Amino acid sequence: MSGKNDSSDTLLRQWEMLRLIPQGACRITSAELVSRLESLGYPVTQRTVQRDLQKLSVNFPISCDNDGAGSGWFWIEKASLDIANLSISDALSIKMMEHYLTPLLPTAILDSLRGRFNLAQKRLESVNNPLTRWTDKIRTVTPGQPLQAPAIKPAVLSVVQSALINERQIVARYQGRNGKPANDFTLHPLALVLRGPLSYLVAKAFDYEDVRLYAMHRFEAAMETDDDIVSPAGFDIDDFIARGALNFGSGNIISLTLRISESLKTTLTESPLAEDMTITEDGERFLVSANVPDTWQLHWWIQSQGQEVEVLKPESLRNQMINSLRETLALYGAYAQPTEPPEVITLESGPKSFLPIPEWKTW
C-alpha cells in the first residue's frame, strides 16, 4: 500500500513541478523548485528534483539553459501539453515531418515547430530501438535547383494564420514584383499554400471575385480586422490547385503534342504528364500526346529538357518556344557557334564517339 501511495505522491509532486516551470523568458532553478515544492507540502531533495526534471524533459517540452545545478528550467516557446507522453511512433512521425518540411518551410514557420521537433528528438534518444534509427535511413531531395526560402516577417505570418483560422479579413501592405511600390490591400484570406521554398496566401482582394496568389515574403505589414471574409461561391482549394493555379497558369487545358527522345520517353513512361497521355513511335523519336493545364511550369519544364523535346502542338506554344530559344541564343552573341565534335577514339571494334559520362547515373 505504501508503494502505491509513494507513486501517487511522486506523480502529484511532478505535476506540481511542471506547473511551477515558467514559460517565455523566465527561468527557475532546481533549488528554487525544491523551495516552492516544500511550501506546497512536498519535501524533496534537490537531487530528486534534478532527476525528475531530466526524466520529464523526455516526454514534456521543457528545457534548461545548461546541465549544471544552477540550470534555469523553462517551457519551450509555444509548447503545450497536447503532445505529452509522446510515443515512439509519434516521435518518429514528427522527426520525419521535420526532414521533409525543413527544406520547404520558411524560417518563421519552422521556429514555431522547433519545440515539437526537439521534444521528438529527446524521445527517440531515450530508448534503444531499431525503429528510432529509421530517420537515419531516409532522406528527401528537392527536385530542381535548390533555392533558399525568403524571409517572412513573423508578425505578418501570425496575423495571416489567425485570420485564416477566424475567417476574418486583413488589411495588408504588399510589395509588388520587380521593385513596384507597395500598396495597401484589403484581403479575404482563403488558404496558405507552400510551393517549394515559397509560401503563398490564396486570397481575393477588396470586393473582386477573382482569387489570386500573394507571396508571403512580400508582405510588409498586416492587421486582422473584425470583418468576416467573403469566400467566392463554390471555392475549393484543391480544385484551385488542380486547375494549375500554383503552377501560374490560366486554368485552360491544352492538347499538347511533343516529339521526344528515347531517353525522355523512358522518363515519361514512368512519370506521365497526364492520365490520358499516349506515346507512339515516330522514326527514331517518339510522339507524346496529352491534355494538360497551360502553365508557366509546363513551359519551364519543356525548356529545361533542351534538345530532348520539340513542341509540335499547339502552334502558339511552339512559336513561343522558338522565340524564347532565339532570345536565349542572342544573349550568347558571338559565342553561339557550333562546338567541336566529340573526340573520336579508336577501339578494336572500330571508331566510336564518346561523350563525358556523369560520375553518378540512375538506370
C-alpha positions as CSV (number, residue, x, y, z in Angstrom):
1,M,0.0,0.0,0.0
2,S,2.8,2.3,0.9
3,G,4.3,1.8,-2.6
4,K,1.1,2.9,-4.2
5,N,0.9,6.0,-2.0
6,D,4.6,6.8,-2.8
7,S,3.8,6.5,-6.5
8,S,0.8,8.8,-6.2
9,D,2.8,11.3,-4.2
10,T,5.5,11.3,-6.9
11,L,3.0,11.8,-9.6
12,L,1.4,14.7,-7.8
13,R,4.8,16.3,-7.0
14,Q,6.0,16.0,-10.6
15,W,2.7,17.5,-11.8
16,E,3.1,20.5,-9.4
17,M,6.7,20.8,-10.6
18,L,5.6,21.1,-14.2
19,R,3.1,23.8,-13.2
20,L,5.9,25.8,-11.4
21,I,8.1,25.8,-14.5
22,P,7.7,29.2,-16.2
23,Q,7.1,30.0,-19.9
24,G,8.7,32.6,-22.1
25,A,12.0,34.3,-21.0
26,C,11.6,33.4,-17.3
27,R,13.6,30.6,-15.7
28,I,13.5,28.6,-12.5
29,T,16.4,26.6,-10.9
30,S,16.1,23.2,-9.3
31,A,16.9,24.8,-5.9
32,E,14.0,27.2,-6.4
33,L,11.8,24.3,-7.3
34,V,12.8,22.5,-4.1
35,S,11.8,25.5,-2.0
36,R,8.5,26.0,-3.9
37,L,7.6,22.3,-3.6
38,E,8.3,22.3,0.1
39,S,6.0,25.2,0.6
40,L,3.3,23.1,-1.1
41,G,3.8,20.2,1.2
42,Y,6.2,18.1,-0.9
43,P,9.5,17.7,1.0
44,V,12.1,16.7,-1.6
45,T,15.8,16.9,-2.2
46,Q,17.5,18.9,-4.9
47,R,19.0,15.7,-6.4
48,T,15.5,14.1,-6.7
49,V,14.2,17.3,-8.4
50,Q,17.1,17.3,-10.9
51,R,16.5,13.6,-11.7
52,D,12.7,14.2,-12.2
53,L,13.4,17.2,-14.5
54,Q,15.7,15.1,-16.7
55,K,13.0,12.4,-17.0
56,L,10.2,14.8,-17.6
57,S,12.1,16.6,-20.3
58,V,11.9,13.4,-22.4
59,N,8.1,13.5,-22.6
60,F,7.3,17.2,-22.0
61,P,8.5,20.2,-24.0
62,I,10.7,21.6,-21.1
63,S,14.3,22.5,-21.3
64,C,17.2,24.1,-19.4
65,D,20.0,26.6,-20.0
66,N,22.7,24.1,-19.1
67,D,23.3,20.9,-17.3
68,G,24.6,22.3,-14.0
69,A,23.0,22.6,-10.6
70,G,22.1,26.2,-11.4
71,S,20.2,25.3,-14.6
72,G,17.3,27.6,-15.4
73,W,14.3,25.5,-16.5
74,F,11.5,26.7,-18.8
75,W,8.8,25.6,-21.1
76,I,9.8,25.7,-24.7
77,E,8.3,28.6,-26.6
78,K,4.8,27.9,-27.9
79,A,4.8,24.5,-26.3
80,S,1.7,22.9,-24.9
81,L,0.6,19.7,-23.1
82,D,-1.1,18.3,-26.2
83,I,1.9,16.0,-27.0
84,A,2.7,14.8,-23.5
85,N,3.7,11.2,-23.2
86,L,4.9,11.2,-26.8
87,S,5.1,7.6,-28.1
88,I,8.0,6.3,-30.2
89,S,5.8,6.1,-33.3
90,D,4.6,9.7,-32.7
91,A,8.1,11.0,-32.2
92,L,9.3,9.2,-35.3
93,S,6.5,10.7,-37.4
94,I,7.4,14.2,-36.1
95,K,11.0,13.7,-37.0
96,M,10.2,12.5,-40.5
97,M,8.0,15.6,-40.9
98,E,11.0,17.7,-39.9
99,H,13.2,16.1,-42.6
100,Y,10.5,16.7,-45.2
101,L,9.4,20.1,-44.2
102,T,12.6,21.8,-43.3
103,P,13.6,22.4,-47.0
104,L,10.2,23.8,-47.7
105,L,9.1,25.9,-44.8
106,P,10.1,29.4,-44.2
107,T,12.1,30.2,-41.0
108,A,9.1,31.8,-39.2
109,I,7.0,28.6,-39.5
110,L,9.9,26.3,-38.6
111,D,10.6,28.3,-35.5
112,S,7.1,27.8,-34.3
113,L,7.6,24.0,-34.7
114,R,11.1,23.8,-33.2
115,G,9.9,22.9,-29.7
116,R,8.0,19.8,-31.0
117,F,10.9,18.8,-33.2
118,N,13.2,18.9,-30.1
119,L,10.8,17.0,-28.0
120,A,10.6,14.2,-30.6
121,Q,14.4,14.1,-30.8
122,K,14.6,13.7,-27.0
123,R,12.0,10.9,-27.0
124,L,13.9,9.0,-29.7
125,E,17.2,9.3,-27.9
126,S,15.6,8.0,-24.7
127,V,15.3,4.4,-26.0
128,N,17.5,1.9,-27.8
129,N,15.2,0.7,-30.6
130,P,16.0,-0.1,-34.2
131,L,12.8,1.8,-35.2
132,T,14.3,5.0,-33.8
133,R,17.1,4.8,-36.3
134,W,14.7,4.9,-39.3
135,T,15.3,8.7,-39.6
136,D,18.9,7.9,-40.3
137,K,18.0,5.8,-43.3
138,I,15.6,8.0,-45.3
139,R,16.1,11.4,-46.9
140,T,14.3,13.8,-49.2
141,V,15.9,15.8,-52.0
142,T,14.1,18.7,-53.6
143,P,14.0,18.4,-57.4
144,G,15.5,21.2,-59.5
145,Q,17.9,23.9,-58.4
146,P,17.7,24.3,-54.6
147,L,16.6,27.8,-53.6
148,Q,16.7,29.4,-50.1
149,A,13.3,30.2,-48.6
150,P,12.9,34.0,-48.4
151,A,12.3,35.6,-45.0
152,I,8.7,36.1,-43.9
153,K,8.0,38.7,-41.2
154,P,6.9,36.7,-38.1
155,A,4.3,39.3,-37.2
156,V,2.8,39.0,-40.7
157,L,2.7,35.2,-40.5
158,S,1.0,35.3,-37.1
159,V,-1.7,37.7,-38.4
160,V,-2.3,35.6,-41.6
161,Q,-2.6,32.4,-39.6
162,S,-5.0,34.0,-37.1
163,A,-7.1,35.5,-39.9
164,L,-7.3,32.1,-41.7
165,I,-8.5,30.4,-38.5
166,N,-11.0,33.1,-37.6
167,E,-12.1,33.6,-41.2
168,R,-11.5,37.4,-40.9
169,Q,-10.3,39.9,-43.5
170,I,-6.9,41.5,-43.2
171,V,-5.5,44.9,-44.2
172,A,-2.0,44.5,-45.6
173,R,0.8,46.4,-47.2
174,Y,2.1,44.3,-50.1
175,Q,5.3,44.8,-52.2
176,G,4.9,44.1,-55.9
177,R,7.4,42.3,-58.1
178,N,10.3,44.0,-59.8
179,G,10.6,46.9,-57.4
180,K,7.0,48.1,-57.9
181,P,5.8,50.3,-55.0
182,A,4.0,48.7,-52.1
183,N,0.2,49.1,-52.0
184,D,-2.4,48.6,-49.3
185,F,-4.9,45.8,-49.9
186,T,-8.0,44.6,-48.0
187,L,-7.7,40.8,-48.5
188,H,-10.0,37.9,-47.8
189,P,-7.6,35.0,-46.8
190,L,-8.7,31.6,-48.1
191,A,-5.7,29.3,-47.8
192,L,-2.0,29.2,-47.2
193,V,0.0,27.0,-49.7
194,L,3.6,26.0,-49.8
195,R,5.2,25.7,-53.2
196,G,8.9,24.7,-52.9
197,P,10.7,27.3,-50.8
198,L,7.9,29.8,-51.2
199,S,4.7,30.3,-49.3
200,Y,1.6,31.9,-50.9
201,L,-1.5,33.3,-49.4
202,V,-4.5,32.4,-51.5
203,A,-7.0,35.3,-51.3
204,K,-9.4,37.7,-53.0
205,A,-8.9,41.4,-52.8
206,F,-11.5,44.0,-51.9
207,D,-14.8,43.1,-53.5
208,Y,-13.3,41.4,-56.5
209,E,-14.3,37.8,-57.2
210,D,-11.1,36.6,-58.8
211,V,-8.8,34.6,-56.5
212,R,-5.0,35.4,-56.6
213,L,-1.7,34.4,-55.0
214,Y,0.2,36.7,-52.7
215,A,3.8,35.7,-51.9
216,M,4.1,35.8,-48.1
217,H,7.6,37.2,-48.1
218,R,6.4,40.4,-49.9
219,F,4.0,41.4,-47.2
220,E,5.5,44.4,-45.3
221,A,2.7,44.5,-42.7
222,A,-0.7,43.0,-41.9
223,M,-3.5,43.6,-39.5
224,E,-6.5,41.4,-38.8
225,T,-9.9,43.2,-38.9
226,D,-13.3,42.3,-37.3
227,D,-14.9,41.8,-40.7
228,D,-15.7,38.3,-41.9
229,I,-14.3,37.1,-45.2
230,V,-16.5,36.7,-48.3
231,S,-15.5,33.5,-50.0
232,P,-16.2,33.1,-53.7
233,A,-19.1,30.8,-54.4
234,G,-18.0,27.2,-54.7
235,F,-14.4,27.9,-53.9
236,D,-12.3,24.8,-53.2
237,I,-8.6,25.0,-52.6
238,D,-7.9,21.5,-54.0
239,D,-9.8,22.4,-57.2
240,F,-7.9,25.7,-57.3
241,I,-4.6,23.8,-57.2
242,A,-5.7,21.1,-59.6
243,R,-6.5,23.8,-62.3
244,G,-2.9,24.8,-62.2
245,A,-3.1,28.0,-60.2
246,L,0.0,27.2,-58.2
247,N,1.9,26.5,-61.4
248,F,1.0,30.0,-62.5
249,G,-1.4,29.2,-65.3
250,S,-4.6,30.5,-66.9
251,G,-6.6,27.4,-65.9
252,N,-7.0,26.4,-69.5
253,I,-6.4,22.9,-70.7
254,I,-4.4,22.4,-73.9
255,S,-3.9,19.4,-76.2
256,L,-0.1,19.1,-76.1
257,T,1.9,17.1,-78.8
258,L,5.6,16.7,-78.3
259,R,8.3,14.9,-80.3
260,I,10.8,13.5,-77.7
261,S,14.0,11.4,-77.5
262,E,14.1,7.8,-76.3
263,S,15.7,9.0,-73.0
264,L,12.8,11.3,-72.2
265,K,10.4,8.6,-73.4
266,T,11.6,6.4,-70.5
267,T,11.1,9.2,-68.0
268,L,7.5,10.0,-69.2
269,T,6.6,6.3,-69.3
270,E,7.4,6.1,-65.6
271,S,6.1,9.5,-64.7
272,P,3.4,10.6,-67.3
273,L,2.4,14.2,-67.9
274,A,-1.3,13.3,-67.5
275,E,-3.6,10.3,-67.1
276,D,-4.6,10.4,-70.8
277,M,-1.0,10.6,-72.1
278,T,-0.1,8.4,-75.1
279,I,3.3,7.6,-76.6
280,T,3.8,6.4,-80.2
281,E,6.8,5.7,-82.3
282,D,7.9,8.4,-84.8
283,G,11.0,7.1,-86.6
284,E,14.0,7.4,-84.2
285,R,11.9,9.5,-81.8
286,F,8.5,9.3,-80.2
287,L,5.3,11.4,-80.2
288,V,3.7,12.3,-76.9
289,S,0.1,13.5,-76.7
290,A,-1.7,14.7,-73.5
291,N,-4.2,17.1,-72.3
292,V,-2.5,19.3,-69.7
293,P,-3.0,22.7,-67.9
294,D,-1.4,25.6,-69.8
295,T,1.0,26.9,-67.1
296,W,4.4,28.6,-66.7
297,Q,5.5,25.4,-65.0
298,L,4.8,23.4,-68.2
299,H,6.8,26.0,-70.3
300,W,9.7,25.9,-67.8
301,W,9.8,22.1,-67.9
302,I,9.8,22.0,-71.7
303,Q,12.6,24.5,-71.9
304,S,14.6,22.6,-69.2
305,Q,14.6,19.4,-71.5
306,G,16.6,21.2,-74.2
307,Q,17.1,19.1,-77.3
308,E,15.3,16.1,-75.8
309,V,11.9,17.6,-76.7
310,E,10.2,19.5,-79.6
311,V,6.8,21.1,-79.3
312,L,4.5,20.3,-82.2
313,K,1.1,21.5,-80.9
314,P,-0.4,23.8,-80.0
315,E,1.2,26.1,-82.6
316,S,1.1,29.1,-80.2
317,L,3.2,27.2,-77.7
318,R,5.6,26.0,-80.4
319,N,6.1,29.6,-81.6
320,Q,6.6,30.8,-78.0
321,M,9.4,28.1,-77.6
322,I,11.0,29.2,-80.9
323,N,11.0,32.9,-79.8
324,S,12.4,32.0,-76.4
325,L,15.2,30.0,-77.9
326,R,16.1,32.8,-80.3
327,E,16.2,35.3,-77.5
328,T,18.3,32.9,-75.4
329,L,20.7,32.3,-78.2
330,A,21.0,36.1,-78.8
331,L,22.3,36.5,-75.2
332,Y,25.4,34.5,-76.1
333,G,26.1,36.5,-79.2
334,A,29.4,35.6,-80.9
335,Y,29.8,32.6,-78.6
336,A,26.7,30.9,-80.0
337,Q,28.7,28.9,-82.5
338,P,28.6,25.1,-83.0
339,T,31.0,23.3,-80.7
340,E,33.7,21.0,-81.9
341,P,32.5,17.4,-82.4
342,P,33.4,14.9,-79.7
343,E,36.8,13.3,-79.8
344,V,36.9,10.1,-81.8
345,I,38.5,7.2,-80.0
346,T,39.6,4.1,-81.9
347,L,38.9,0.8,-80.3
348,E,39.3,-2.8,-81.5
349,S,35.7,-2.8,-82.7
350,G,36.2,0.4,-84.8
351,P,35.9,4.2,-84.4
352,K,33.3,5.4,-81.9
353,S,32.4,8.8,-80.4
354,F,32.4,9.1,-76.6
355,L,30.9,11.9,-74.6
356,P,31.6,12.6,-71.0
357,I,29.6,10.3,-68.7
358,P,28.4,11.7,-65.3
359,E,30.0,10.2,-62.3
360,W,26.6,9.2,-60.9
361,K,23.9,7.9,-63.2
362,T,20.5,6.5,-62.5
363,W,19.5,3.5,-64.6
